[in-house]
Amino acid sequence: MAKFPIDEFKGRITPFYYYDLGLLHTTLDALKAAVGQSPFHVHYALKANTNPAVLKLVVEAGLGADCVSMGEIRAAIEAGFNPEGIFFAGVGKSDAEIDYALANRIGCFNVESLPELELIAEMAADKSMVANVALRVNPNIDAHTHHYITTGLEENKFGIALEMLDDAVALCLRQPNLHLYGLHFHIGSQITDLEPYRILCNRINKLVADYASKGIRFNVLNVGGGLGVDYDDPDGNPIPNFKAFFDVFRENLDLAPGQQLHFELGRSLVAQCGSLITKVLYVKEGVGKKFAIVDAGMTDLIRPALYQAHHKIENITSASATTDVYDVVGPICESSDCFGKDETLPLTRRGDLLALRSAGAYGEIMAMGYNMRPLPSSFVR
Ligand SMILES: *Cc1c(COP(=O)(O)O)cnc(C)c1O
């Protein structure tokens, strides 16, 4: 079990997100060591977590930023990311967002459709600018992850279908206000089996070779993010195996001299440094069941309700040597507002604090005000 500063938790209003910045620091160091001397550039996917304390460490580590909205671009600029290192992805960029991104001279648009490409060209022309664009390709690869977080299949809304890529490339080449900067891929999230990435490398090699034979070269290949974390054993595996992940690309992707390889990692950088701390309100006896009713709900951490995800649950204040079995549930009027069924915990009482582990990614940032609940606060150390 991780060490929590329990004394500093006492008296705080629950629920709140706790971030262990020491672990985030160690994780970023491990990432840098795994990159080593390779021509790899890592961008942080802001959508995983934009807590200012988290962003500050990521900026200090020298990463770029992968943004999916005007709000994220603004947060990235305010946090100190270099605009050139900000890439803008997303299947539905609005006119106002494109305008804002151009005005702030971000590094690149990751473009997901032909009509979007036309709009960016038009808006760049109006500003007498040349916009860097990377084409997001839908490589039709099954990432073997939950169907709500797979993104690289033909049936998904993301990316430009392989059949239409030639048209998109041709449009970039004849449009003076577009600079074709690279190709972009992102096949899904919470990917723990690295095989889909190997398949992705092979597919990219073939595509790049096909275009090279036509004299078309890409400065940047961007393979997205998606590396998974160990939700079952956050203390056993607090830092993802970045080296094994990068090695798949080192061993399987043919990079031309001078060509850069970009990654966009979100979850794997920040998930393990965060926990949602919640207080037990009541222990209720049901028929053949005990419910530990806590003051955090799906409004504070939606992953279990949205993706059937499970976060490891620990009672961090009970000193009891005996255990019991509980369903840990929140207060929201939805049956999916449940963090765990049949959880074995030390004897749990009203007032105990529970930690929902590995909640640093897609946790606080997805909190909402349903039931007119206040948003959770955060505490960093
Ligand atoms: C969400 C997203 C990422 C980050 O995904 P993780 O699974 O958190 O690493 C990277 N790139 C794109 C385009 C995304 O949409």
PDBQT file of the ligand as one rigid body, heavy atoms in Angstrom, charges set to zero:
ROOT
HETATM    1  C1  LIG A 401      -6.551  10.729 -25.858  1.00  0.00    +0.000 C 
HETATM    2  C2  LIG A 401      -5.513  10.863 -26.882  1.00  0.00    +0.000 A 
HETATM    3  C3  LIG A 401      -4.183  10.612 -26.556  1.00  0.00    +0.000 A 
HETATM    4  C4  LIG A 401      -3.733  10.146 -25.192  1.00  0.00    +0.000 C 
HETATM    5  O1  LIG A 401      -4.205   8.870 -24.913  1.00  0.00    +0.000 OA
HETATM    6  P1  LIG A 401      -3.692   8.082 -23.600  1.00  0.00    +0.000 P 
HETATM    7  O2  LIG A 401      -4.398   6.786 -23.700  1.00  0.00    +0.000 OA
HETATM    8  O3  LIG A 401      -4.130   8.870 -22.418  1.00  0.00    +0.000 OA
HETATM    9  O4  LIG A 401      -2.213   7.954 -23.698  1.00  0.00    +0.000 OA
HETATM   10  C5  LIG A 401      -3.238  10.802 -27.542  1.00  0.00    +0.000 A 
HETATM   11  N1  LIG A 401      -3.585  11.208 -28.782  1.00  0.00    +0.000 NA
HETATM   12  C6  LIG A 401      -4.874  11.448 -29.137  1.00  0.00    +0.000 A 
HETATM   13  C7  LIG A 401      -5.181  11.883 -30.510  1.00  0.00    +0.000 C 
HETATM   14  C8  LIG A 401      -5.862  11.278 -28.191  1.00  0.00    +0.000 A 
HETATM   15  O5  LIG A 401      -7.133  11.506 -28.542  1.00  0.00    +0.000 OA
ENDROOT
TORSDOF 0
